[in-house]
Amino acid sequence: MVFNHAGWFVMECIRITSHWFAGWPKAYFYVPAPSLFTCVVYYGLLLAGVTGWLFRPAMRRGKFATVTLALVIWSWTCWRESSTTRLTVLPVGGGLAVFCDARGWSDDLLIDCGPTNAVQSLTKPFLRAQGVNRLAHLLLTHGDLHHVGGAEMLADLFPVKHVGASPVRFRSTAYRQTLEHFTQTPDLVQRLSRNERVGDWTILHPTPEDRFPQADDNALVLAASFDGTRVLLLSDLGRPGQAALLERTPDLRADIVVTGLPTASEAISDNFLDAIQPRVIIVGDSDFPVSERASARLCERLAQRSVPVIYTRSAGAVTLEFRGHEWEIRTMEGFRIRSRDAAQRTGAPLPPRDSSGRSGDSNQSSYGVTTTLAASPKPSN
């Protein structure tokens, strides 16, 4: 009995002191998960040093040469990772959150964050897993709560240096209250309009003079070029906003376009696609709410183009990696495509599937494809 109580007392002391130490300023920080090679090098050196095997005279030169080679290879892999820009598209409860892990910590950027429940269950764990402790930039594209409803919660979890917002005022009461909360901190909120820059990104839309009736058409539109690969983020931009963007930006070509689903009109019109000529299209849709599902009409229209179309409703989160002049796209469902494959890929893109696993929203024969995205054959290397 005495030993049981003593053991309980020690464990309780450990629990209380752990919580106490964790409350200290900068008591801990998150790091990305180490690679398998990093784990092998670390534990190999640790065991070799602790046991004294590394310092024994026998084969000393060979041992130190091996250690030096391992450290050189590890340093090269770290440099290679640091020279890679990653863009992750997260489907968050009817909206989109796009995280740009740039080269260097100072330009990391989160575009939208999702509603509060998505921030707690998806956005926060994802950012923690990437080793994110604070954010340089948080952009709120427009007043849709599916996109920005959890912004205050996110800012409490991850200190934000700058919050960017559209120069257009939105009627959403919750969105306006969120901005009022952020404006209480001096120099935190920045109103971003056309031709302004945030890190690697340039704002293409809107201008302070825009007053579109639909909030989606006043959303921030961003473009960036990573070693010659141009990416266009449309948020929920509708047809009137697309027309205004085309009129102001005649040369709007992009290799990869990411779009949400506007409420009052259909995403990425044919004229808009003809102008940007994308090599890959990523459509941010979800099962719930039903209004955020890509319609059969949209899927059928996009299927007529000979470019891959990825629907987040079936593919899950989408990761884009840019290294040198090449890029690669991976999805949670296992689909993968590289830049050299996209130029050769032909045929209709694959439609999304509903919650039962069937392709499309209606008769799948209208798409000419019966295979789901996750089960599609991977392009050859």
FENLINMO-V183228 format. One record per residue. RES is the residue in one small letter. NEAR is the number of other C-alpha atoms within 12 Angstrom. Layout:
RES|NEAR  RES|NEAR
This chain:
m|7  v|8  f|9  n|10  h|11  a|12  g|13  w|14  f|14  v|14  m|14  e|14  c|15  i|15  r|14  i|14  t|14  s|15  h|14  w|13  f|15  a|15  g|13  w|12  p|9  k|11  a|12  y|14  f|18  y|20  v|16  p|18  a|16  p|19  s|15  l|12  f|19  t|22  c|15  v|18  v|24  y|19  y|15  g|21  l|24  l|16  l|15  a|20  g|17  v|13  t|13  g|15  w|18  l|23  f|19  r|16  p|12  a|12  m|13  r|15  r|14  g|15  k|22  f|21  a|14  t|19  v|24  t|16  l|15  a|22  l|21  v|16  i|17  w|23  s|17  w|16  t|19  c|17  w|15  r|17  e|23  s|19  s|22  t|26  t|34  r|32  l|37  t|38  v|46  l|46  p|48  v|42  g|38  g|39  g|48  l|51  a|50  v|44  f|38  c|42  d|36  a|34  r|24  g|19  w|21  s|20  d|26  d|35  l|39  l|46  i|44  d|49  c|47  g|41  p|33  t|28  n|23  a|31  v|37  q|26  s|22  l|27  t|42  k|36  p|21  f|30  l|34  r|24  a|17  q|27  g|22  v|31  n|28  r|30  l|33  a|30  h|37  l|40  l|49  l|49  t|50  h|49  g|40  d|40  l|37  h|42  h|43  v|47  g|38  g|37  a|47  e|33  m|26  l|40  a|36  d|19  l|22  f|29  p|22  v|31  k|26  h|33  v|38  g|39  a|44  s|40  p|30  v|33  r|29  f|30  r|20  s|21  t|15  a|23  y|30  r|26  q|21  t|29  l|34  e|18  h|20  f|30  t|20  q|12  t|17  p|13  d|14  l|24  v|26  q|25  r|30  l|34  s|28  r|31  n|21  e|25  r|23  v|35  g|29  d|26  w|31  t|24  i|33  l|37  h|45  p|42  t|29  p|21  e|14  d|25  r|23  f|26  p|19  q|27  a|34  d|42  d|41  n|44  a|52  l|47  v|48  l|42  a|35  a|33  s|24  f|31  d|19  g|18  t|28  r|32  v|38  l|40  l|43  l|45  s|49  d|43  l|42  g|33  r|31  p|31  g|38  q|40  a|26  a|26  l|36  l|26  e|17  r|17  t|22  p|16  d|16  l|32  r|25  a|29  d|34  i|41  v|39  v|45  t|44  g|50  l|42  p|40  t|27  a|19  s|25  e|33  a|42  i|41  s|27  d|21  n|17  f|31  l|33  d|19  a|23  i|31  q|26  p|33  r|37  v|41  i|38  i|51  v|48  g|44  d|45  s|33  d|30  f|18  p|16  v|18  s|21  e|32  r|37  a|44  s|32  a|24  r|23  l|31  c|40  e|28  r|27  l|38  a|31  q|24  r|26  s|23  v|30  p|40  v|46  i|48  y|49  t|46  r|46  s|40  a|38  g|33  a|35  v|37  t|34  l|38  e|37  f|35  r|26  g|18  h|19  e|24  w|34  e|32  i|38  r|31  t|33  m|25  e|23  g|23  f|31  r|33  i|34  r|29  s|32  r|18  d|22  a|30  a|20  q|17  r|24  t|19  g|19  a|27  p|36  l|44  p|49  p|45  r|37  d|29  s|16  s|12  g|21  r|21  s|33  g|37  d|28  s|21  n|20  q|25  s|19  s|23  y|30  g|22  v|26  t|24  t|23  t|31  l|37  a|28  a|23  s|23  p|15  k|21  p|22  s|13  n|13
